[in-house]
Amino acid sequence: MKTTTSIKIDKDIKEQATSIANDLGVSLSTVVNATLKKFVTERRVVLSLAPEFNEKAKKEFLKLRDDVRKNKNLSKVYTDLNSLKKGLLE
């Protein structure tokens, strides 16, 4: 059984959230329902200014950070436009 609820939210946030949901192929209602289900299941709300990486992204980021520290798998450095164009044609 479904029910309807009414909440007040910032107009700009609603528009941005609706746009993102549409880009993902879901409705804003689906996003709100998923968020509320997670809230009920986990019995917590995570409020953060910075987005959190999922586990796959976190592992990839740590691998990339390790590569940079080891100076490994890095792209070539170009100092001017002509060398960049030449490098793109190679």
Secondary structure as UniProt FT lines:
FT   HELIX           11..24
FT   HELIX           28..42
FT   HELIX           55..69
FT   TURN            70..71
FT   HELIX           81..89
//
